[in-house]
Amino acid sequence: MSKSMPLVIGATGMVGGAILRRLAKDGANPVGLSRRPQSARDGVSWLGADLADLAGAALPSLGVVYATAPVGLVADAVPSLAKAGMTRLVVFTSTSIATKWDSPDPDERAAIRRWGADEARLIAACDASGVAWTVLRPTLIYLEGRDGNVSRIAGLIRRFRFFPLMGGGEGLRQPVHADDLAAAAIAAAARPSCAGKIYDLPGGETLSYRQMVGRIFDGLGLPRIIVPVPDWAWRLVLPLAVRVLPGLSATMATRMTKDMTFDVTRAATEIGWQPRPFYPQFKDSRPAEIDQ
């Protein structure tokens, strides 16, 4: 009987790539799933297949599967993965399912509600296939130079050398590093007690939006130039600002004053969650694309 291999779906992304590296370092011989050809290296094998069409893919004998891809696609793939032997699935969604459920932006609100429905559908598919599941919901994910959150702010700061804040930027945030999330996924998979549970994964510090932006300035090696803008002025200039500053959006601006925080206790107790404090370093990273 062939030995089961851990499979990482979303393996070329920030968190998926970190999971691959950690598993390979531990000698687990992971397999990464990718639609594009990848070269085997550093103890990692690759499977060329489309997550949306796994029925005909030559899947290896599976045990644990880690998924950072869109949860709806993962839900659709559960029967094929279970047929290949998957007994354990650790999947990532987001705390946005809670914080943005009633977003004033109708498109965003609809997208978040689809996300929540897909998460529920994945859980039902796992239960129907006898697969033990764990859902991890991170807060604000960053990986210097690659993410669309912290690195997007860094891109704006690099370009303009200042950052505008709505009001005082007092809304609280808990940014979390992609590599810490990889460690949490592997730890959750190894703990049977984590099966059948959903965990919020906030970062290691709770900071105001203003403090978070200040740390990004520090990580870029630039002086902190943070410009508070009154609410009425934001509303006046926002239509122009979102054109001039492609990394800015109306919802991003209005949320600068809103708290988006979660309790770390349960994840700390049950997974051993100990994320790092927020001190990003961008000096050696490539600028993130801020217009995506």
C-alpha positions in Angstrom: 0.0 0.0 0.0 1.4 3.4 -1.0 2.2 5.9 1.6 -0.2 8.9 1.8 1.2 12.3 1.0 0.2 15.7 2.2 -1.3 17.8 -0.6 -1.3 21.6 -0.6 -4.0 23.3 -2.7 -3.1 27.0 -3.4 0.6 26.0 -3.2 1.9 28.9 -5.2 0.2 31.5 -2.9 1.5 33.2 0.2 0.2 30.8 2.9 0.2 27.7 0.7 3.9 28.3 -0.2 4.8 28.6 3.4 3.0 25.4 4.3 4.9 23.6 1.5 8.2 24.9 2.8 7.5 23.9 6.4 6.3 20.4 5.4 9.4 19.9 3.2 11.7 21.0 6.0 10.1 18.4 8.3 10.7 15.7 5.7 7.0 15.2 4.9 7.5 15.1 1.1 4.5 17.3 0.3 2.8 17.7 -3.1 1.7 21.0 -4.4 -1.2 21.4 -6.7 -0.7 23.9 -9.6 -2.3 24.5 -13.0 1.1 25.8 -14.3 4.1 23.5 -14.6 6.4 23.7 -11.6 9.9 22.1 -11.0 10.3 19.7 -8.2 12.7 21.2 -5.6 13.6 21.2 -2.0 11.7 18.1 -1.1 8.5 19.3 -2.8 6.7 17.4 -5.7 4.1 19.0 -7.9 0.9 17.8 -9.4 -0.3 19.6 -12.6 -4.0 19.8 -12.4 -7.0 22.2 -12.2 -8.8 22.3 -8.9 -12.0 22.9 -10.8 -11.5 19.6 -12.7 -9.9 17.0 -10.4 -12.1 14.0 -11.4 -9.7 13.0 -14.1 -6.5 14.0 -12.3 -3.9 11.4 -11.3 -4.0 12.2 -7.6 -1.5 10.5 -5.3 -2.7 8.6 -2.2 -3.8 11.3 0.1 -4.1 11.8 3.8 -4.0 15.4 5.0 -4.9 18.1 2.5 -4.3 21.8 3.2 -6.3 24.3 1.1 -5.8 28.1 0.7 -7.7 28.3 -2.6 -11.2 29.7 -3.0 -13.4 27.6 -0.6 -16.1 27.1 -3.1 -13.8 25.3 -5.5 -12.4 23.3 -2.6 -15.9 22.3 -1.6 -16.6 21.0 -5.1 -13.4 19.0 -5.1 -14.1 17.2 -1.7 -15.6 14.1 -3.3 -12.6 13.6 -5.7 -10.1 14.3 -2.8 -11.9 11.9 -0.5 -11.9 9.2 -3.2 -8.1 9.6 -3.3 -7.9 8.9 0.4 -8.2 12.4 2.0 -9.2 11.9 5.7 -8.2 15.3 7.0 -8.8 18.8 5.5 -7.5 22.1 6.8 -8.9 25.0 4.8 -8.6 28.8 5.1 -11.4 31.3 4.7 -11.4 34.7 6.5 -12.7 36.7 9.5 -14.1 39.0 6.8 -17.1 36.6 6.8 -17.9 38.1 10.1 -16.6 41.7 9.8 -17.9 42.5 6.3 -21.2 40.5 6.4 -23.2 43.7 6.4 -20.8 45.8 4.3 -22.3 49.0 2.8 -20.9 48.0 -0.5 -23.5 45.8 -2.2 -21.0 43.9 -4.4 -18.7 43.3 -1.4 -21.6 42.2 0.7 -22.8 39.7 -1.9 -19.3 38.3 -2.3 -18.8 37.9 1.4 -22.2 36.1 1.8 -21.2 33.8 -1.1 -18.0 33.1 0.8 -19.9 32.2 3.9 -22.2 30.0 2.0 -19.3 28.2 0.3 -17.7 27.6 3.7 -20.9 26.0 5.0 -21.1 23.9 1.8 -17.5 22.7 2.3 -18.3 21.6 5.8 -21.3 19.7 4.6 -19.3 18.0 1.8 -16.7 16.9 4.3 -19.3 15.5 6.7 -20.9 13.6 3.9 -17.6 12.1 2.8 -16.4 11.2 6.3 -13.5 13.8 6.1 -12.4 15.5 9.3 -12.2 19.3 8.7 -10.9 22.4 10.3 -11.6 25.9 9.1 -9.1 28.6 9.8 -10.2 32.2 9.6 -7.2 34.7 9.6 -7.5 38.4 10.0 -5.3 40.8 8.0 -2.8 38.5 6.2 0.5 39.9 5.1 3.7 38.7 3.5 6.1 41.5 2.7 5.9 42.5 -0.9 3.2 39.9 -1.8 -0.1 40.6 0.0 -2.9 42.9 -1.0 -3.4 44.5 2.4 -0.2 45.6 4.3 1.9 45.6 1.1 -0.7 47.6 -0.7 -0.4 50.3 1.9 3.4 50.0 1.6 3.1 50.5 -2.2 1.2 53.7 -1.7 3.7 55.0 0.9 6.6 54.1 -1.4 5.0 56.1 -4.2 3.7 59.2 -2.4 5.9 59.2 0.8 2.8 59.9 2.9 -0.4 58.2 3.9 -3.8 59.7 4.4 -6.0 58.5 7.3 -9.7 59.0 7.7 -10.1 60.8 11.0 -7.6 59.5 13.5 -7.3 56.0 12.2 -8.4 54.6 15.5 -9.9 51.4 14.2 -8.1 48.3 15.7 -6.3 45.7 13.6 -4.5 42.4 14.1 -2.3 41.8 11.1 -1.0 38.2 10.8 2.0 36.9 8.9 1.5 34.1 6.3 4.2 31.9 7.8 2.5 31.9 11.2 -0.7 30.8 9.4 1.3 27.9 7.8 2.5 26.8 11.3 -1.1 26.9 12.6 -2.4 24.8 9.7 0.1 22.1 10.3 -0.5 22.2 14.0 -4.2 21.9 13.6 -3.9 19.0 11.2 -1.8 17.1 13.8 -4.4 17.6 16.5 -7.5 15.4 16.3 -9.2 17.7 18.9 -9.2 20.5 16.3 -11.4 18.6 13.8 -14.9 19.9 13.2 -14.0 23.4 14.5 -13.7 26.9 13.1 -10.9 29.1 14.5 -10.3 32.8 14.2 -6.6 33.5 13.8 -5.7 37.1 14.7 -2.1 38.4 14.7 0.2 38.8 17.6 -0.6 42.4 18.3 -3.7 44.6 18.4 -2.9 48.0 16.8 -4.8 51.0 15.8 -4.9 51.6 12.0 -2.6 54.6 12.6 -0.1 52.5 14.6 -0.2 49.8 11.9 0.6 52.3 9.1 3.4 53.8 11.3 5.0 50.3 11.5 4.8 50.0 7.8 6.7 53.3 7.4 9.3 51.9 9.8 9.6 48.7 7.8 10.2 50.7 4.6 12.9 52.8 6.4 10.9 56.0 5.7 9.9 58.8 8.1 6.3 58.6 9.3 4.2 61.1 7.4 0.6 60.3 8.3 -2.0 62.9 7.3 -5.4 62.8 9.2 -8.2 63.8 6.9 -11.6 64.8 8.4 -14.6 62.6 7.4 -16.3 65.4 5.4 -13.1 65.9 3.4 -12.8 62.2 2.7 -16.3 62.1 1.3 -15.5 65.1 -0.9 -12.2 63.9 -2.4 -12.8 60.1 -2.4 -14.2 59.9 -5.9 -11.0 61.5 -7.2 -8.7 59.8 -4.7 -9.6 56.3 -5.7 -8.6 57.1 -9.3 -5.3 58.7 -8.3 -4.5 56.2 -5.6 -5.2 52.8 -7.2 -4.6 50.9 -3.9 -7.3 52.9 -2.1 -11.0 52.1 -2.0 -14.0 53.7 -0.5 -14.5 50.8 1.9 -10.8 50.7 2.9 -11.1 54.4 3.9 -14.3 54.1 5.9 -13.0 51.1 7.8 -10.0 53.0 9.1 -12.2 53.9 12.1 -13.8 50.5 12.6 -12.5 47.8 15.0 -11.8 44.4 13.4 -10.4 42.3 16.2 -10.9 38.7 17.4 -10.1 36.8 20.5 -6.9 34.7 20.4 -7.6 32.5 23.4 -9.3 29.5 21.8 -6.7 29.2 19.0 -3.9 29.6 21.5 -5.2 27.0 23.8 -6.3 24.4 21.3 -3.8 24.9 18.4 -0.9 26.5 20.3 -1.3 29.7 18.3 1.5 32.1 19.0 1.8 34.6 16.2 4.6 37.2 15.9 4.1 40.9 16.7 3.7 43.3 13.8 7.1 44.5 12.6 7.1 44.1 8.8 10.3 44.5 6.9 10.1 45.7 3.3 13.6 46.8 2.6 14.5 43.6 0.7 11.1 42.9 -0.7 9.7 43.7 -4.1 6.9 46.3 -4.2 3.5 44.7 -4.2 1.2 45.3 -7.2 -1.3 47.9 -5.8 -3.6 47.9 -8.8 -4.9 44.4 -8.5 
